[in-house]
């Protein structure tokens, strides 16, 4: 079983405040399960998070993370949304927050 963090991606650009949180979780789950989005089986969606417009998607298989990251652009589309929303998809890295802040400022 791959470590949870290696099976998780970070999604930025989630349209906040448009729909109820559980509806947005449903839309994100559908998007990242679709083969046309290089997706696969989603284990968990964490939304909302402390950062507005950010969600975490954990897949059942680490291979799905790699294929999702290879897709050039993710456009969140759903009939419940007023338009398409471009998403920024990045690898989850728990180490980022453990760096001393003065190193980041330099």
PATORLO-529700 format. One record per residue (C-alpha): residue in three letters; x, y, z; residue number from 1. Coordinates in steps of 0.05 Angstrom, whole numbers, plus 32768, in hexadecimal, padded with zeros to 4 digits. Each point is the difference from the previous one (the first is absolute). Layout:
! residues N
{site ALA {X Y Z} NUM}
...
//
This chain:
! residues 106
{site UNK {8000 8000 8000} 1}
{site UNK {801F 8042 7FEA} 2}
{site UNK {8007 8036 8034} 3}
{site UNK {7FC2 802C 8002} 4}
{site UNK {8027 8040 7FEE} 5}
{site UNK {801B 7FE1 7FC0} 6}
{site UNK {7FB9 7FF1 7FEA} 7}
{site UNK {7FE8 8047 800C} 8}
{site UNK {7FFD 803D 7FD2} 9}
{site UNK {7FF2 8048 8010} 10}
{site UNK {7FCB 8024 7FD7} 11}
{site UNK {8000 804C 7FFD} 12}
{site UNK {7FCC 802B 7FDC} 13}
{site UNK {7FC3 7FDC 801C} 14}
{site UNK {7FC7 8033 7FFA} 15}
{site UNK {7FF0 8011 8048} 16}
{site UNK {7FBC 8016 8018} 17}
{site UNK {7FD8 7FED 7FC2} 18}
{site UNK {7FE4 7FBE 8018} 19}
{site UNK {7FF9 7FDA 8041} 20}
{site UNK {8040 7FDE 8015} 21}
{site UNK {7FE4 7FB9 7FF8} 22}
{site UNK {7FEA 8010 7FB9} 23}
{site UNK {8046 801A 7FEF} 24}
{site UNK {801E 7FC0 801D} 25}
{site UNK {7FD3 7FD9 7FD2} 26}
{site UNK {8014 8029 7FC3} 27}
{site UNK {804B 7FF8 8011} 28}
{site UNK {7FF8 7FB6 800B} 29}
{site UNK {7FDE 7FF6 7FBC} 30}
{site UNK {8034 802B 7FDD} 31}
{site UNK {803B 7FD9 801C} 32}
{site UNK {7FE1 7FBC 7FF4} 33}
{site UNK {7FF5 800D 7FB5} 34}
{site UNK {8030 7FDE 7FD1} 35}
{site UNK {8001 803D 7FD2} 36}
{site UNK {8020 8026 803A} 37}
{site UNK {8033 7FC7 800A} 38}
{site UNK {7FDB 7FF1 8040} 39}
{site UNK {7FF2 7FC2 8028} 40}
{site UNK {7FE0 7FE7 8040} 41}
{site UNK {7FFC 8038 8033} 42}
{site UNK {8007 7FEB 8049} 43}
{site UNK {7FF2 8043 8020} 44}
{site UNK {7FF3 8049 7FF0} 45}
{site UNK {8013 8033 8036} 46}
{site UNK {7FD8 8040 7FF4} 47}
{site UNK {7FFA 8035 8019} 48}
{site UNK {8046 8009 801D} 49}
{site UNK {8020 8039 8027} 50}
{site UNK {8013 801F 7FBD} 51}
{site UNK {7FC6 801C 7FD8} 52}
{site UNK {7FF8 7FDF 7FBC} 53}
{site UNK {802F 7FC6 8011} 54}
{site UNK {7FEE 7FB6 8004} 55}
{site UNK {8027 7FC0 800C} 56}
{site UNK {7FF1 7FC2 7FD8} 57}
{site UNK {801A 7FBD 8017} 58}
{site UNK {7FFE 7FC7 7FCE} 59}
{site UNK {8000 7FB6 800E} 60}
{site UNK {803D 7FF5 7FD3} 61}
{site UNK {803F 802A 7FFB} 62}
{site UNK {8003 7FF5 7FB5} 63}
{site UNK {7FC2 802B 7FF8} 64}
{site UNK {8024 803B 801F} 65}
{site UNK {8036 7FFB 7FCB} 66}
{site UNK {7FCE 7FFD 7FC7} 67}
{site UNK {7FD6 8039 801B} 68}
{site UNK {803E 802C 8006} 69}
{site UNK {8012 7FF1 7FB8} 70}
{site UNK {7FBF 801F 7FE5} 71}
{site UNK {800F 8045 7FE5} 72}
{site UNK {7FC2 8023 801A} 73}
{site UNK {7FC7 7FED 802E} 74}
{site UNK {7FBF 8025 7FF3} 75}
{site UNK {7FCB 7FF6 8034} 76}
{site UNK {7FBE 7FF9 7FDA} 77}
{site UNK {7FBC 7FEE 801C} 78}
{site UNK {7FB9 8014 7FF0} 79}
{site UNK {7FFB 801A 8047} 80}
{site UNK {8038 8032 7FF3} 81}
{site UNK {7FF5 8042 7FDA} 82}
{site UNK {803F 7FF6 7FD5} 83}
{site UNK {8040 7FD8 7FFA} 84}
{site UNK {8035 800B 8035} 85}
{site UNK {804A 7FF2 7FF2} 86}
{site UNK {8020 7FD9 8038} 87}
{site UNK {8048 7FFF 8016} 88}
{site UNK {8015 7FB9 8012} 89}
{site UNK {8040 7FF4 8027} 90}
{site UNK {801F 7FC7 8026} 91}
{site UNK {7FF2 8000 804B} 92}
{site UNK {8040 800E 8027} 93}
{site UNK {7FFB 7FFF 804B} 94}
{site UNK {8049 8014 8007} 95}
{site UNK {7FF3 8047 7FE8} 96}
{site UNK {7FE2 8017 8041} 97}
{site UNK {8039 7FE6 802A} 98}
{site UNK {8034 8030 7FE2} 99}
{site UNK {8015 8039 802E} 100}
{site UNK {7FDD 803E 7FE6} 101}
{site UNK {8040 8029 7FFA} 102}
{site UNK {801A 7FD0 7FCC} 103}
{site UNK {7FC4 800D 7FD4} 104}
{site UNK {8007 804B 8006} 105}
{site UNK {8049 8000 7FEA} 106}
//
